[in-house]
């Protein structure tokens, strides 16, 4: 074979390899828009098995019928004014598969002319995955807007609650100043309220600002992750926003609980229930919130049916277990023991966490009080105050034993009415 013929054959082989192994659909039509050549990728795209199914057919076989009339005009205009261009700029384009299914596409056009006539080349890219990613990004944007709306509502509710508490504190201060006959008592009360207000301001400035800053920074960063490959980063910041919103919700619920307690709007509703099953279920629920390798161990002794307010009891134990999880190391063991008789019910919750100093123990159940060794751990200083009030509503008692770096043990006791389960 002559050298020139060998070169031509090599060029032909390279062209065929490029054509057949291209990672996009390629179709060539004549000046009558009849299909002349298609590659294997296009056959797969449109669900055809053999090239013969398309050869000689009008290009409209690959286009949904509702676009046929407009396409005739567009194709004729292109044949008269050929060139390299994107097809359907600013509009959504769809391909029609052999089975009648439609899918979104992008089409680039080019042309060439030979001794056999004028031809148009169309390069077809399936954009289904890109469109799905765009739809997911739109959903996340809408979710973010919804979260922002909830945050704004939560901020408004918090501001109203803070204004109410500030107003109440101001009224208390004015009453103290007016009580000249009880000057010593008034001065002591004023100091107490001042300390409480300082603790409240300190707590609010940290506990409110931290999640709000997290939400703001994550929302700002979300706007920068616009590529599909950055989905994991978007998910990370969406989770941070959700966790921060839940944190703010928990803080608001604690404020609402304090308000209900102080206003005398919490009613005790006793029911007879199986306390062993009740606490066993609660421990399983709390285990899901525990740190890695933390373990909650529960055992019960005595009667199983008691007559008590299950809702208030759940709130008490939930708070104490949450604290034990929060202030214990990752591999710590948290123990819950319960004991019931005909007219009594006792609880013991023990951890091996950071403990409480002797100086801080005297103030443990005060509002907004936080021990000196927990400043870097999230909390409002309201949880144990609420627990003590709930125990008081149930005519019970709560005591504790603690030592720094050796854990804390809470002991609760309730007098209950004898009953027949």
C-alpha positions in Angstrom: 0.0 0.0 0.0 1.4 3.4 -0.9 2.6 5.7 1.9 -0.1 8.3 1.1 -2.8 5.7 1.3 -1.5 4.5 4.6 -1.6 8.0 6.0 -5.2 8.4 4.8 -6.2 5.2 6.4 -4.5 6.2 9.7 -6.4 9.5 9.6 -9.7 7.7 8.9 -9.0 5.3 11.8 -8.4 8.1 14.2 -11.5 9.9 13.1 -13.6 6.8 13.5 -12.2 6.2 17.0 -12.8 9.8 18.0 -16.4 9.6 16.6 -17.3 6.3 18.1 -15.7 6.7 21.5 -16.8 10.3 22.2 -18.5 10.8 25.6 -21.4 12.7 24.0 -23.9 11.9 21.3 -23.0 12.9 17.8 -25.4 13.0 14.8 -24.8 14.2 11.2 -27.6 15.3 8.9 -27.7 16.4 5.3 -29.2 19.7 4.1 -32.7 18.1 4.2 -32.3 17.3 7.9 -32.1 13.6 7.2 -29.8 11.6 9.5 -26.6 10.4 7.8 -24.3 9.3 10.6 -24.8 8.6 14.4 -22.3 7.4 17.0 -22.8 4.6 19.5 -23.1 7.1 22.4 -26.1 8.7 20.7 -27.8 5.4 20.1 -27.5 4.6 23.8 -28.7 8.1 24.8 -31.9 7.7 22.8 -32.5 4.0 23.5 -31.8 2.6 20.0 -30.0 -0.6 19.3 -29.1 -0.4 15.7 -27.8 2.5 13.5 -30.2 1.4 10.7 -33.2 2.5 12.9 -32.1 6.1 12.5 -30.3 6.4 9.1 -32.3 8.4 6.5 -34.9 9.4 9.1 -35.7 13.1 9.7 -33.9 14.6 12.7 -37.3 15.3 14.2 -37.5 11.6 15.2 -35.2 12.6 18.1 -37.3 15.6 19.1 -40.7 15.7 21.1 -43.5 16.1 18.6 -44.8 19.3 20.2 -41.6 21.1 19.0 -41.6 19.8 15.4 -43.3 22.8 13.8 -40.9 25.3 15.4 -37.9 23.1 14.8 -38.6 23.0 11.0 -38.3 26.7 10.9 -35.1 26.8 13.1 -33.3 24.1 11.2 -34.1 25.7 7.8 -32.8 29.0 9.1 -29.6 27.4 10.3 -29.0 25.6 7.0 -29.2 29.0 5.3 -26.9 30.6 7.8 -24.7 27.8 9.2 -22.0 28.3 11.8 -20.8 27.1 15.2 -23.4 27.9 17.9 -25.4 26.6 20.8 -28.9 25.5 20.0 -31.9 27.0 21.9 -30.0 29.6 24.0 -32.2 30.7 26.9 -34.7 27.8 26.4 -35.0 24.3 27.7 -34.4 21.6 25.1 -35.5 18.0 25.3 -34.7 14.8 23.4 -37.2 12.0 22.6 -36.1 8.4 23.3 -37.3 5.5 21.2 -39.7 4.5 24.0 -41.3 8.0 24.1 -39.5 9.2 27.2 -38.2 12.7 27.2 -35.0 14.0 28.8 -33.3 17.4 29.0 -30.4 18.1 26.6 -27.8 20.7 25.5 -27.1 20.8 21.7 -24.1 22.4 20.0 -24.3 22.8 16.2 -21.5 22.9 13.6 -21.4 22.3 9.8 -19.2 21.3 6.9 -19.4 21.0 3.2 -17.9 18.3 0.9 -18.3 17.1 -2.7 -21.4 15.2 -1.5 -23.2 18.3 -0.2 -23.8 20.4 2.9 -24.0 18.7 6.3 -24.9 19.7 9.9 -23.2 18.1 13.0 -25.1 18.2 16.3 -23.3 17.3 19.6 -25.9 16.2 22.2 -25.3 16.2 26.0 -27.7 14.6 28.4 -28.3 17.2 31.2 -30.6 15.1 33.4 -28.1 14.9 36.3 -27.3 18.6 36.2 -31.0 19.4 36.2 -31.5 17.2 39.2 -28.6 18.9 41.0 -30.1 22.3 40.2 -33.4 21.2 41.6 -31.7 20.0 44.8 -29.9 23.3 45.1 -33.3 25.1 44.7 -34.8 22.9 47.5 -31.9 23.7 49.8 -32.3 27.4 49.1 -36.0 27.2 50.0 -35.1 25.2 53.1 -32.5 27.9 54.1 -35.1 30.6 53.6 -37.6 28.7 55.8 -34.9 28.2 58.5 -34.2 32.0 58.3 -37.9 32.7 58.8 -38.0 30.4 61.8 -34.9 32.0 63.2 -36.5 35.4 62.9 -39.6 34.2 64.7 -37.5 32.7 67.4 -35.5 35.9 67.8 -38.8 37.9 68.1 -40.1 35.5 70.8 -36.8 35.7 72.7 -36.8 39.5 72.6 -40.3 39.5 74.0 -39.3 37.2 76.8 -36.2 39.1 77.6 -38.2 42.4 77.6 -40.8 40.8 80.0 -38.1 39.5 82.4 -36.3 42.9 82.3 -39.5 44.7 83.0 -40.2 42.3 85.9 -36.7 42.9 87.3 -37.1 46.7 87.0 -40.5 46.5 88.9 -38.8 44.5 91.6 -36.0 47.0 92.0 -38.5 49.9 92.2 -40.5 48.1 94.9 -37.3 47.5 96.9 -36.2 51.1 96.7 -39.7 52.2 97.9 -39.6 49.9 100.9 -37.6 52.1 103.3 -39.0 50.3 106.4 -37.1 47.2 105.3 -33.9 48.8 104.2 -31.6 45.9 105.1 -33.8 43.4 103.4 -34.2 45.6 100.4 -30.4 46.0 100.0 -29.9 42.3 100.2 -32.6 41.7 97.6 -31.2 44.3 95.3 -27.8 42.7 95.4 -29.4 39.3 94.7 -31.3 40.6 91.7 -28.2 42.4 90.5 -26.2 39.3 90.6 -28.9 37.4 88.9 -29.2 40.0 86.2 -25.5 39.9 85.6 -25.5 36.2 85.3 -28.5 36.4 82.9 -26.7 39.0 80.7 -23.5 37.0 80.7 -25.4 33.8 79.8 -27.6 35.5 77.2 -24.6 37.2 75.5 -22.9 33.8 75.0 -25.8 31.3 74.6 -27.8 33.5 72.2 -24.8 34.9 70.3 -23.0 31.6 69.7 -25.7 29.8 67.8 -26.8 32.9 65.9 -23.2 33.5 64.8 -23.0 29.9 63.7 -26.2 30.3 61.7 -25.0 33.6 60.1 -21.6 32.2 59.1 -23.0 28.9 57.8 -25.7 30.8 55.8 -23.0 33.0 54.3 -20.7 30.1 53.4 -23.7 28.2 51.8 -24.0 30.9 49.2 -20.4 30.3 48.1 -20.8 26.5 47.5 -22.6 26.6 44.1 -21.0 23.6 42.4 -22.5 20.1 42.5 -19.3 18.6 43.8 -19.6 20.8 47.0 -22.8 19.1 48.1 -21.1 17.6 51.3 -20.0 21.1 52.3 -23.6 22.4 51.9 -25.0 19.5 53.9 -22.5 20.2 56.7 -23.5 23.9 57.0 -27.3 23.0 56.8 -26.8 20.6 59.7 -25.0 23.3 61.7 -27.9 25.7 61.1 -30.5 23.0 62.2 -28.5 22.2 65.3 -28.2 25.9 66.2 -32.0 26.5 65.7 -32.7 23.5 67.9 -30.3 24.9 70.6 -32.1 28.3 70.5 -35.5 26.4 70.7 -34.2 24.6 73.9 -33.2 27.9 75.5 -36.6 29.4 74.7 -38.3 26.3 76.2 -36.3 26.7 79.4 -37.4 30.4 79.7 -41.0 29.4 79.1 -40.8 26.7 81.8 -39.4 29.3 84.3 -42.3 31.6 83.4 -44.9 28.9 83.9 -43.4 27.9 87.3 -43.2 31.4 88.5 -46.8 32.2 87.4 -48.1 29.0 89.1 -49.4 27.6 85.8 -48.0 24.1 86.1 -50.5 21.6 87.4 -49.6 18.2 88.8 -51.5 15.4 87.1 -50.7 12.0 88.8 -51.3 8.8 86.9 -50.4 5.2 87.7 -47.7 3.8 85.4 -45.0 1.2 85.2 -41.9 3.1 86.3 -39.4 0.4 85.4 -40.6 0.4 81.7 -40.9 4.2 81.7 -37.3 4.7 82.8 -35.9 1.9 80.7 -37.5 3.5 77.6 -36.1 6.9 78.6 -32.6 5.5 79.1 -32.7 4.0 75.6 -33.8 7.4 74.2 -31.0 9.2 76.0 -28.4 6.7 74.9 -28.9 8.0 71.4 -27.8 11.4 72.6 -24.8 10.1 74.5 -21.2 10.8 73.5 -19.2 8.1 71.7 -18.5 5.1 74.1 -20.6 6.6 76.8 -22.9 4.1 78.4 -26.1 4.5 80.5 -26.7 1.7 82.9 -30.2 1.3 84.6 -31.5 -1.0 87.2 -34.7 -1.1 89.4 -35.7 -2.6 92.7 -39.1 -3.1 94.4 -42.5 -2.2 93.1 -43.0 -1.4 89.4 -46.2 0.6 89.5 -46.3 4.1 91.1 -48.7 7.0 91.3 -46.9 10.2 90.2 -46.9 12.8 87.4 -45.1 11.0 84.6 -44.5 14.2 82.6 -42.8 16.1 85.4 -40.8 13.0 86.3 -39.6 12.6 82.7 -38.5 16.3 82.6 -36.6 15.9 85.8 -34.7 12.7 84.7 -34.2 14.0 81.2 -32.4 17.1 82.5 -30.3 15.2 85.0 -29.2 12.6 82.4 -28.5 15.3 79.9 -26.2 17.0 82.4 -24.5 13.7 83.2 -23.8 13.1 79.4 -22.7 16.7 78.9 -20.2 16.8 81.8 -18.8 13.3 81.5 -16.0 12.1 79.3 -16.7 10.1 76.1 -16.0 6.7 77.7 -17.8 7.4 81.0 -20.5 5.3 82.6 -23.8 6.9 83.8 -25.8 5.0 86.4 -29.5 5.3 87.1 -31.0 3.3 90.0 -34.7 3.4 91.0 -36.5 1.9 93.9 -40.2 1.9 94.7 -42.3 0.7 97.7 -46.0 1.1 98.5 -45.6 4.7 99.6 -42.2 5.9 98.4 -40.1 6.2 95.2 -36.4 6.9 95.1 -34.0 7.7 92.3 -30.2 7.9 92.1 -28.3 9.3 89.1 -24.5 9.1 89.2 -21.7 10.0 86.8 -17.9 10.1 86.9 -17.6 13.5 85.2 -16.0 16.8 86.1 -17.8 17.2 89.4 -18.7 20.4 91.3 -16.4 22.4 93.6 -17.4 22.9 97.2 -17.7 26.7 96.6 -20.2 26.2 93.7 -22.3 23.6 95.4 -24.1 26.1 97.6 -25.5 27.9 94.5 -26.2 24.9 92.3 -30.0 25.3 92.1 -30.1 29.1 91.7 -31.3 30.6 88.5 -28.7 31.3 85.8 -25.9 29.9 88.0 -23.2 28.0 86.2 -20.3 26.3 88.0 -16.8 27.8 87.5 -15.5 24.7 85.7 -18.2 24.6 82.9 -17.7 28.0 81.3 -16.7 26.3 78.0 -19.7 23.9 78.0 -23.0 25.0 76.5 -25.8 25.8 79.0 -28.1 28.5 80.5 -27.8 27.8 84.2 -31.6 27.2 84.4 -31.8 23.4 84.1 -31.2 22.4 87.8 -33.3 25.3 89.0 -36.2 24.0 86.9 -35.5 20.4 88.2 -35.6 21.6 91.9 -38.9 23.4 91.2 -40.4 20.3 89.6 -39.3 18.1 92.5 -40.9 20.6 94.9 -44.2 20.5 92.9 -44.1 16.7 93.4 -43.5 17.1 97.2 -40.2 15.4 96.8 -36.6 16.2 97.8 -33.4 16.4 95.9 -29.8 16.2 97.3 -26.4 15.6 95.7 -22.9 14.5 96.4 -20.0 15.7 94.3 -16.2 16.1 94.1 -14.1 17.8 91.5 -12.9 15.3 88.8 -14.7 12.4 90.6 -18.3 12.9 89.4 -21.6 13.8 90.8 -24.5 11.8 92.3 -28.1 13.1 92.6 -30.5 11.6 95.1 -34.3 12.1 94.8 -37.1 10.9 97.1 -40.9 11.1 96.7 -43.7 10.2 99.0 -46.5 8.5 96.9 -50.0 7.3 97.7 -50.5 3.5 98.1 -52.4 2.0 95.2 -53.4 -1.2 93.5 -51.8 -1.5 90.0 
